[in-house]
């Protein structure tokens, strides 16, 4: 049921993908929130996957996990980071999820014997989900980003749902098109024709954009804005210039400088509910990112590098942003160096090169590719006292490395790599074994938020400042409880555990032994926010800064 006067903003892409539609949507949501409105962002992905859990990060980008355990598109992470909120399962919609729901309802005679068709039943289900998300949040405005680009066959049903919602509530629905204006190198002139074509394509679906966000390498000039206004039937004042910027966090301030909130609120017949500058903390954060006193060099040793450097920011986006937030908090600029674990494995790169870095991170991942290389990296970082932070798999491998080289269990391993290892210090959860035998891989991991208890006197406890925490997980394998006592006697401390003490959540070496050697079974990067950096990333960055100072 639609709440009276609830507003809907649909953000649609034009010309090409990858021009920042998700960032634009996040920035708009942030600005409207700063105007005193409760906003619930929704991401629509037109693929037939039910969720993003089975997708390859090098092709689709990072899988972002919500508190509920839902595996989603990386744009959900952008929404959470910009707004500083935790999103719900209902805020994510895929074609696969919609079609599955309709088919399951038809099988259960939910349509009372009617002929079930793509039209109208699929758009109706989409609208129902959008309105349900709004009801659950109790929000004033729903901001819906439709994945893909105008003209894609896959997102037609979502555009049709948006059109139907507009037909029913014309005063409460607006459309924003984020489109790209290329500047061909040989011509040296910004071209508006592709965007004109995108608008005309959108018109053919019965949708006219109210606001046009013009993405390009440089700012839009008056002449181009005039042409777009004429040929796209959008008032010139409703065309927002969105040039490339140094930081995605500048987008919020740039949009507001162009008075985007004025045009949105006016179109939706709304008035700002605040008088003071509620974006002040955001402005302070952006200013801080531009006034840093030094640099630290961080080595990120991963495996999702095989298709070229351009995929890195997508495959590890939450890790990258979490590093930035904590670096900014301690006043330094992080310089990230992407090191392929396979290079250490096959001898192309010597681990001694790690001595030139101020910190090492081994992020999450799956499978055996590059594992021996990561183990070499962890061993070197531990022995040479280089600040080390292991995330999920990075924690599991730290335990394997410790068992091999400190406990003397040379064949210690994770059963993910060697099912027959005599010393399975990392093993799969019993409840998952049957699912894997049946090749049921979707949604079978420990997913979402789980509580953990922290031990007094540890790095983790001092960093968080509380005894109980909640963090998000995405994994099948755990530290084998049969080895915990032996490992701890050898000096590695499990400073965070599940409330019943069975699952090991954080492993660390005492600070008197190592400046920072910490691994988390969870993914702390999913909870990092621009205005609230994650505590463990911040401690890691402090240690990296300390190492840099000591090297001078």
Legacy VTK file of the C-alpha trace (Angstrom):
# vtk DataFile Version 3.0
C-alpha trace
ASCII
DATASET POLYDATA
POINTS 552 float
0.000 0.000 0.000
1.412 3.355 -1.027
1.850 5.851 1.793
0.048 9.107 1.054
2.248 11.515 -0.934
5.195 9.117 -0.924
7.647 10.166 -3.619
9.592 8.049 -6.118
12.737 9.028 -8.002
13.937 6.722 -10.780
17.574 7.037 -11.858
18.219 5.651 -15.337
21.422 5.387 -17.387
22.011 6.556 -20.931
24.622 6.001 -23.693
26.971 3.677 -21.782
27.449 1.914 -18.481
30.093 2.687 -15.897
29.706 6.466 -15.888
28.720 6.736 -12.231
24.966 6.185 -12.136
25.279 4.490 -8.745
27.395 7.337 -7.362
24.916 9.878 -8.752
22.051 8.031 -7.071
24.002 7.843 -3.799
24.817 11.553 -3.936
21.192 12.513 -4.614
20.018 10.340 -1.728
22.606 11.983 0.553
21.514 15.491 -0.462
17.816 14.756 0.065
18.611 13.199 3.428
20.450 16.398 4.333
17.265 18.315 3.446
15.436 16.465 6.186
13.830 13.648 4.191
13.991 9.949 4.939
15.248 8.232 1.782
15.363 4.532 1.009
17.559 3.696 -1.985
16.732 0.634 -4.074
19.033 -1.046 -6.579
17.460 -2.858 -9.529
19.670 -5.332 -11.383
18.136 -6.697 -14.590
20.085 -9.958 -14.707
18.386 -13.328 -14.122
20.566 -14.232 -11.145
18.419 -14.273 -8.025
21.213 -12.469 -6.170
24.839 -11.538 -6.796
26.342 -14.378 -4.749
27.448 -16.639 -7.606
28.976 -13.901 -9.759
32.680 -13.618 -10.575
34.146 -10.414 -9.048
36.408 -9.845 -12.054
33.370 -9.653 -14.323
30.681 -8.088 -12.158
32.601 -6.453 -9.332
32.432 -6.927 -5.605
29.612 -8.843 -3.957
28.331 -6.638 -1.146
26.671 -8.370 1.817
23.878 -6.824 3.890
23.230 -7.433 7.585
20.452 -9.819 6.509
22.974 -11.923 4.601
21.691 -11.016 1.144
24.484 -10.930 -1.448
24.018 -7.844 -3.585
25.506 -5.536 -6.183
28.334 -3.213 -5.136
26.097 -0.140 -5.533
24.327 -1.182 -2.337
27.653 -0.543 -0.637
27.790 2.945 -2.120
24.299 3.694 -0.788
25.212 2.530 2.707
28.486 4.433 2.750
27.008 7.723 1.500
23.926 7.601 3.731
25.518 5.937 6.752
22.641 3.465 7.062
22.136 -0.305 6.923
19.913 -1.382 4.056
17.351 -4.163 4.018
16.836 -7.219 1.835
13.844 -5.508 0.242
16.077 -2.716 -1.095
17.570 -5.027 -3.710
15.642 -6.346 -6.706
16.767 -8.553 -9.599
14.907 -9.873 -12.629
15.648 -13.397 -11.418
14.057 -12.680 -8.048
10.992 -11.083 -9.639
10.435 -13.846 -12.193
10.970 -16.560 -9.577
8.391 -14.959 -7.296
5.811 -14.703 -10.084
6.403 -18.291 -11.226
6.224 -19.651 -7.671
2.996 -17.743 -7.114
1.555 -19.145 -10.349
2.512 -22.696 -9.290
0.681 -22.152 -6.002
-2.450 -20.941 -7.869
-1.826 -17.449 -6.591
-3.293 -15.995 -9.793
-6.517 -17.999 -9.509
-6.058 -19.771 -12.808
-5.427 -16.661 -14.916
-2.977 -16.651 -17.793
0.252 -15.300 -16.281
2.200 -13.071 -18.676
5.211 -10.786 -18.649
2.778 -7.894 -18.953
1.218 -6.981 -16.585
2.354 -9.449 -13.926
6.108 -8.759 -13.939
5.799 -4.918 -13.690
3.098 -5.346 -11.048
5.430 -7.492 -8.931
8.201 -4.904 -9.333
5.902 -2.101 -8.170
4.762 -4.211 -5.237
8.379 -4.731 -4.155
9.247 -1.042 -4.470
6.261 -0.063 -2.351
6.969 -2.779 0.216
10.511 -1.450 0.687
9.133 2.062 1.231
6.663 0.770 3.817
9.349 -1.153 5.716
11.562 1.933 5.917
8.702 4.325 6.582
10.533 6.666 4.222
9.444 9.870 2.520
11.227 9.183 -0.766
12.236 6.016 -2.588
15.194 6.433 -4.919
15.347 3.582 -7.412
18.417 3.025 -9.586
17.600 0.900 -12.623
20.683 -1.037 -13.694
21.894 -1.128 -17.257
21.390 1.460 -19.964
18.405 2.741 -21.917
17.914 0.407 -24.852
18.937 -2.751 -22.993
16.390 -5.500 -23.464
16.913 -6.701 -19.890
15.590 -3.618 -18.095
12.452 -2.996 -20.172
10.158 -4.502 -17.529
11.583 -2.220 -14.856
11.126 0.825 -17.063
7.558 -0.299 -17.691
6.972 -0.609 -13.945
8.337 2.918 -13.467
6.059 4.230 -16.235
3.004 2.590 -14.672
3.821 4.029 -11.271
4.133 7.474 -12.860
0.796 7.060 -14.661
-0.860 6.263 -11.327
0.893 8.967 -9.289
2.095 11.625 -11.787
2.773 14.229 -9.087
4.850 11.845 -6.998
7.234 10.300 -9.558
10.184 11.843 -11.376
12.801 10.444 -13.736
16.498 11.360 -13.761
18.669 10.321 -16.682
22.424 10.028 -16.099
23.951 10.176 -19.555
27.415 10.461 -21.026
28.646 13.215 -23.361
31.791 12.047 -25.163
34.607 14.273 -26.393
36.171 12.399 -29.350
39.925 12.895 -29.225
40.331 13.947 -32.841
37.360 16.328 -32.728
38.009 17.920 -29.368
34.341 18.852 -29.073
31.727 17.612 -26.617
28.973 15.775 -28.487
25.346 15.778 -27.313
23.871 13.504 -29.994
24.341 10.195 -28.086
22.440 11.649 -25.128
19.729 13.008 -27.422
19.343 9.502 -28.813
19.176 8.024 -25.309
16.385 10.439 -24.365
14.485 9.618 -27.551
14.867 5.901 -26.757
13.514 6.557 -23.269
10.631 8.504 -24.792
9.772 5.445 -26.891
9.090 3.600 -23.612
6.689 6.358 -22.564
9.107 8.077 -20.169
10.325 11.679 -20.297
13.204 12.595 -17.959
12.549 15.529 -15.633
16.245 16.037 -14.848
19.315 15.275 -16.924
22.705 14.658 -15.330
25.334 15.235 -18.002
28.448 13.148 -17.314
31.620 14.056 -19.156
35.336 14.576 -18.725
34.808 18.331 -18.306
32.003 20.637 -17.225
29.070 21.243 -19.543
29.158 24.603 -21.323
26.177 26.867 -22.037
25.982 25.882 -25.710
25.777 22.155 -24.992
23.235 22.756 -22.240
21.102 24.760 -24.661
21.195 21.988 -27.274
20.263 19.350 -24.717
17.388 21.473 -23.439
15.975 21.895 -26.949
16.376 18.356 -28.238
15.733 16.479 -25.016
12.765 18.598 -23.873
14.344 19.205 -20.459
14.470 22.733 -18.966
18.029 24.080 -19.059
18.011 24.665 -15.301
17.222 20.958 -14.826
20.384 19.891 -16.649
23.138 19.203 -14.128
26.768 19.232 -15.197
28.704 16.276 -13.774
32.361 16.467 -14.855
35.021 14.014 -13.738
36.143 14.795 -10.193
39.100 13.826 -8.038
36.913 12.004 -5.532
33.441 10.490 -5.726
32.674 12.292 -2.472
32.962 15.614 -4.264
29.879 14.668 -6.290
27.541 15.485 -3.401
28.893 19.020 -3.138
29.037 19.543 -6.914
25.427 18.474 -7.367
24.258 20.731 -4.574
26.284 23.600 -6.014
24.185 23.165 -9.168
21.061 23.267 -6.951
19.922 19.762 -7.855
17.901 19.489 -4.657
15.990 22.670 -5.542
14.894 21.202 -8.875
14.013 17.823 -7.369
12.023 19.287 -4.495
10.256 21.768 -6.765
9.295 19.031 -9.236
7.962 16.869 -6.402
6.208 19.823 -4.703
8.329 19.500 -1.576
10.127 21.990 0.660
13.325 21.535 2.597
12.713 20.588 6.219
15.963 22.035 7.559
17.429 25.522 7.768
21.000 24.806 8.827
23.770 23.270 6.712
23.376 19.583 7.528
26.034 18.744 4.943
28.680 20.405 7.133
30.178 17.082 8.374
30.375 15.895 4.774
32.099 19.117 3.698
34.566 18.678 6.556
35.281 15.105 5.445
35.853 16.155 1.819
38.136 18.993 2.938
40.135 16.578 5.077
40.730 14.293 2.084
42.453 17.184 0.306
44.649 18.296 3.217
46.783 15.316 4.138
50.197 15.491 5.776
51.869 12.491 4.179
51.535 9.181 2.362
51.619 5.514 3.293
52.239 2.678 0.846
49.889 -0.260 1.263
50.343 -3.550 -0.589
47.083 -5.338 -1.386
47.899 -8.937 -2.274
44.992 -10.535 -4.106
43.975 -12.806 -6.939
41.259 -11.014 -8.936
43.740 -9.302 -11.238
43.694 -11.500 -14.315
41.588 -9.327 -16.630
43.531 -6.099 -16.257
43.946 -3.238 -13.819
40.593 -1.716 -14.706
38.729 -4.319 -12.680
40.530 -3.698 -9.402
38.369 -0.878 -8.120
35.252 -2.976 -8.677
36.544 -6.290 -7.300
37.756 -4.748 -4.014
35.774 -1.501 -3.822
34.737 -1.794 -0.145
38.300 -2.592 0.920
39.631 0.379 -1.029
37.135 2.787 0.510
37.652 1.423 4.032
41.403 1.988 3.667
40.789 5.560 2.496
38.439 6.481 5.353
40.858 5.324 8.028
43.856 6.854 6.266
42.061 10.188 6.067
41.197 9.953 9.746
44.865 9.626 10.701
45.780 12.354 8.199
47.599 10.484 5.426
46.997 9.602 1.809
47.007 5.855 1.098
48.935 4.761 -1.988
47.635 1.326 -2.952
49.885 -1.153 -4.717
48.160 -4.140 -6.322
50.284 -7.273 -6.054
49.208 -10.519 -7.672
49.614 -13.429 -5.276
50.489 -15.693 -8.206
53.668 -13.675 -8.823
54.967 -14.638 -5.381
53.874 -18.217 -5.936
55.706 -18.750 -9.217
58.800 -16.767 -8.242
58.275 -13.779 -10.534
58.322 -11.543 -7.468
60.361 -12.029 -4.294
58.641 -11.491 -0.952
61.554 -9.317 0.144
60.029 -6.558 -2.012
57.364 -6.249 0.705
59.949 -4.512 2.889
59.303 -1.360 0.891
55.658 -1.138 1.990
54.182 0.297 5.164
51.442 -2.302 5.454
50.090 -5.451 3.800
46.466 -6.487 3.301
45.280 -9.873 2.066
41.571 -9.492 1.241
38.904 -12.164 0.868
38.632 -14.671 -1.933
37.832 -18.256 -2.795
39.713 -21.216 -4.261
43.348 -22.349 -4.475
44.638 -19.885 -7.069
47.559 -17.902 -5.631
47.264 -19.408 -2.148
50.899 -20.446 -1.708
51.901 -16.955 -2.804
49.671 -15.421 -0.137
51.138 -17.751 2.492
54.653 -16.566 1.577
53.496 -12.958 1.924
51.909 -13.587 5.328
55.007 -15.405 6.583
57.267 -12.539 5.538
54.979 -9.861 7.015
54.816 -11.747 10.320
58.550 -12.344 10.621
59.589 -8.886 9.448
56.941 -7.186 11.603
55.223 -5.417 8.710
51.665 -4.395 9.715
49.381 -7.109 8.357
45.600 -7.166 8.036
43.902 -10.344 6.789
40.256 -10.230 5.759
38.247 -13.471 5.812
40.456 -15.753 3.677
43.343 -13.538 4.746
42.658 -14.546 8.365
42.263 -18.247 7.539
45.578 -18.283 5.683
47.263 -16.460 8.570
46.166 -19.358 10.790
47.462 -21.889 8.240
50.807 -20.052 8.013
51.118 -19.937 11.797
50.298 -23.624 12.170
52.907 -24.558 9.569
55.768 -22.335 10.651
55.266 -21.927 14.407
53.472 -25.112 15.479
55.555 -27.135 13.017
52.533 -28.699 11.284
54.103 -28.531 7.828
51.061 -30.061 6.117
48.550 -27.798 7.852
45.984 -26.509 5.392
42.407 -25.538 4.744
40.158 -28.298 3.431
39.013 -25.831 0.794
42.402 -26.516 -0.829
43.266 -30.012 0.421
40.362 -32.134 1.592
42.720 -34.895 2.751
45.173 -32.795 4.745
46.285 -34.480 7.967
45.991 -31.160 9.808
42.826 -29.321 8.701
43.279 -26.192 10.792
40.600 -24.582 8.601
37.579 -26.737 7.835
34.114 -26.378 6.398
31.092 -25.972 8.614
29.341 -29.342 8.971
25.947 -28.002 7.868
27.439 -26.899 4.553
29.043 -30.190 3.557
25.818 -31.750 2.329
24.953 -28.700 0.239
28.350 -28.756 -1.433
28.014 -32.467 -2.171
24.756 -31.632 -3.950
26.500 -28.775 -5.820
24.139 -26.251 -4.234
26.436 -23.212 -4.061
23.987 -20.279 -3.966
23.417 -18.685 -0.562
25.060 -21.580 1.309
27.641 -19.666 3.337
27.642 -18.016 6.735
26.234 -14.746 5.503
25.344 -11.440 7.098
25.705 -9.981 10.574
26.762 -12.131 13.528
27.769 -11.052 17.038
31.219 -11.617 18.500
32.728 -11.251 21.964
36.118 -9.555 22.364
38.787 -10.486 24.894
40.153 -7.872 27.293
43.624 -6.502 26.660
43.677 -7.276 22.954
44.161 -5.019 19.933
40.587 -5.734 18.850
39.060 -4.866 22.231
41.020 -1.626 22.491
40.107 -0.663 18.921
36.367 -1.234 19.281
36.116 -0.062 22.875
33.245 -2.475 23.573
32.913 -6.138 24.490
30.298 -7.187 21.922
30.374 -6.332 18.219
28.359 -7.242 15.141
30.067 -7.795 11.786
29.145 -9.181 8.381
30.341 -12.534 7.072
30.634 -14.307 3.733
32.412 -17.654 3.968
31.961 -21.417 4.338
35.127 -22.367 6.211
36.078 -21.762 9.850
39.030 -22.241 12.171
38.835 -25.880 13.265
37.956 -25.880 17.008
40.153 -28.950 17.519
43.258 -26.833 16.908
42.357 -23.651 18.791
43.995 -24.561 22.106
47.276 -25.627 20.462
47.401 -22.520 18.295
46.793 -20.195 21.230
49.434 -21.938 23.328
51.858 -21.184 20.490
51.100 -17.459 20.804
48.360 -16.569 18.314
45.416 -15.048 20.191
41.807 -15.513 19.109
40.666 -12.159 20.425
37.133 -12.399 19.032
34.835 -15.413 19.168
31.186 -16.245 18.678
29.149 -15.869 21.895
29.276 -19.649 22.462
33.044 -19.684 21.951
32.943 -22.178 19.062
33.719 -19.913 16.100
36.923 -17.876 15.913
36.188 -14.362 14.597
39.472 -12.458 15.107
43.051 -13.716 15.325
45.953 -11.493 16.357
49.457 -11.423 17.711
49.998 -9.390 20.900
51.386 -5.905 20.240
54.546 -6.739 22.192
55.250 -9.405 19.570
54.149 -7.586 16.414
53.014 -3.966 15.777
49.851 -5.155 14.014
49.141 -8.702 12.892
45.359 -9.124 12.797
42.949 -11.262 10.803
39.156 -11.197 10.815
36.871 -14.023 9.771
34.299 -11.361 8.883
34.507 -8.527 6.361
35.006 -5.290 8.333
35.115 -3.304 5.079
31.335 -3.730 4.712
30.735 -1.578 7.800
33.205 1.230 7.048
31.670 4.666 6.410
33.200 8.002 5.325
32.150 9.732 8.530
32.682 6.606 10.662
35.828 4.715 9.595
36.115 1.119 10.737
38.027 0.717 13.984
40.304 -2.108 12.819
41.218 -0.400 9.553
42.091 2.697 11.568
44.359 0.711 13.904
46.014 -0.861 10.861
46.622 2.567 9.315
48.100 3.869 12.588
50.510 0.941 12.569
51.400 1.618 8.917
52.104 5.283 9.730
54.257 4.155 12.653
56.291 1.860 10.417
56.832 4.651 7.896
58.104 6.974 10.633
60.427 4.307 12.015
61.963 3.717 8.579
63.075 7.344 8.301
LINES 1 553
552 0 1 2 3 4 5 6 7 8 9 10 11 12 13 14 15 16 17 18 19 20 21 22 23 24 25 26 27 28 29 30 31 32 33 34 35 36 37 38 39 40 41 42 43 44 45 46 47 48 49 50 51 52 53 54 55 56 57 58 59 60 61 62 63 64 65 66 67 68 69 70 71 72 73 74 75 76 77 78 79 80 81 82 83 84 85 86 87 88 89 90 91 92 93 94 95 96 97 98 99 100 101 102 103 104 105 106 107 108 109 110 111 112 113 114 115 116 117 118 119 120 121 122 123 124 125 126 127 128 129 130 131 132 133 134 135 136 137 138 139 140 141 142 143 144 145 146 147 148 149 150 151 152 153 154 155 156 157 158 159 160 161 162 163 164 165 166 167 168 169 170 171 172 173 174 175 176 177 178 179 180 181 182 183 184 185 186 187 188 189 190 191 192 193 194 195 196 197 198 199 200 201 202 203 204 205 206 207 208 209 210 211 212 213 214 215 216 217 218 219 220 221 222 223 224 225 226 227 228 229 230 231 232 233 234 235 236 237 238 239 240 241 242 243 244 245 246 247 248 249 250 251 252 253 254 255 256 257 258 259 260 261 262 263 264 265 266 267 268 269 270 271 272 273 274 275 276 277 278 279 280 281 282 283 284 285 286 287 288 289 290 291 292 293 294 295 296 297 298 299 300 301 302 303 304 305 306 307 308 309 310 311 312 313 314 315 316 317 318 319 320 321 322 323 324 325 326 327 328 329 330 331 332 333 334 335 336 337 338 339 340 341 342 343 344 345 346 347 348 349 350 351 352 353 354 355 356 357 358 359 360 361 362 363 364 365 366 367 368 369 370 371 372 373 374 375 376 377 378 379 380 381 382 383 384 385 386 387 388 389 390 391 392 393 394 395 396 397 398 399 400 401 402 403 404 405 406 407 408 409 410 411 412 413 414 415 416 417 418 419 420 421 422 423 424 425 426 427 428 429 430 431 432 433 434 435 436 437 438 439 440 441 442 443 444 445 446 447 448 449 450 451 452 453 454 455 456 457 458 459 460 461 462 463 464 465 466 467 468 469 470 471 472 473 474 475 476 477 478 479 480 481 482 483 484 485 486 487 488 489 490 491 492 493 494 495 496 497 498 499 500 501 502 503 504 505 506 507 508 509 510 511 512 513 514 515 516 517 518 519 520 521 522 523 524 525 526 527 528 529 530 531 532 533 534 535 536 537 538 539 540 541 542 543 544 545 546 547 548 549 550 551
